[in-house]
Amino acid sequence: MASELGQVIKKQAGEKYFDIVEDVRLNSKKYRSSNNPKYLENAFKELSKLKPKETLIVTKAFTLFFYLANISEQVFRESFTGTVI
């Protein structure tokens, strides 16, 4: 799912925005596993450099990711329990 979304981001917004989204995502993931604030600082620095239009593009990418993750979870639950949520 994530690799497909990455391809969509590259195609629709370009490599630059894919790299920004990936950098923020990886720093967030590293923070969650280590609880080291330097990773949050890295993500904040990357995001604070963006212009409003760029922030919108990155926000849309993360919104789509979470939307797809929620759909995937719902499909999994439905297939596991046999009930529709």
N, C-alpha and C positions, 0 to 999 in steps of 0.2 A: 504494500500500500504506500509506504513512504517513498519508495523509489519511483513509483508511478507519479505520485504527487510532485516529486522533484523534477521529473521530466516535464510535467505541465508547467511548473514555475519557470523552468528554463525556456520553454517554448513561448509562454505568454509574456513573461516579464524580463527574461534574459538571465544570462549567467551571473551578472552582478548581484541581482536580487536573490538568486539561488544561493550564492556564496554567503550573503548576509544572513539569510534565514538559517542556513546550515551552521554558520558560526554561532548564532544565538542559541540554536537548538543544542549544539554540542556543549556549549558552555553551561547551559541549564542542566543538561544531563550530568555533566561532571560535578556541578554543584550539589545535585541531589545525592550523588554517590559519595561525595567527600565532605560535604558541608563546609567547604572552603569558600569564604566570601570573595576570593579573587576571581572566581568564575562568574559570579553575579556582576562584579565590577567590569569584567571584560564584556559581558553582554550589554550592560548599561552603556559603556563607552561606544560600542558599535551602534546601538540604537540612538544614542544622543547625537550622533553625527548626521542623522537622516533629516532631510527636508520633509515638510508635511506630506507632500505627494508620495515620497518614498516610504514614509511611515505607513501610509494607507496601503501600499502594495504589500509590505511585510506583514501588516496586520491581517490583511485578507488571506495571505498564505497560511498563517497560523490558524485563523478562523476555519479555513477549509480543512486543515489537518485535524483539528478537534472535531469538526463535524463528521469527517470520515471515520475517526476513531469511535465516536459515539454510535454511528450506524453499524460499524463492525461489531461493537460490543452487543448491540441490540440483536443483530442477526445471530451471534454466537449464543446469546441467552435463549433466543427463540428455538434454535436448533437443539440446544441442550435440554431445555425444560419442556419444549413442545407448546409453549404458550406465547401468545403475542402480547407485547407490552404496549 
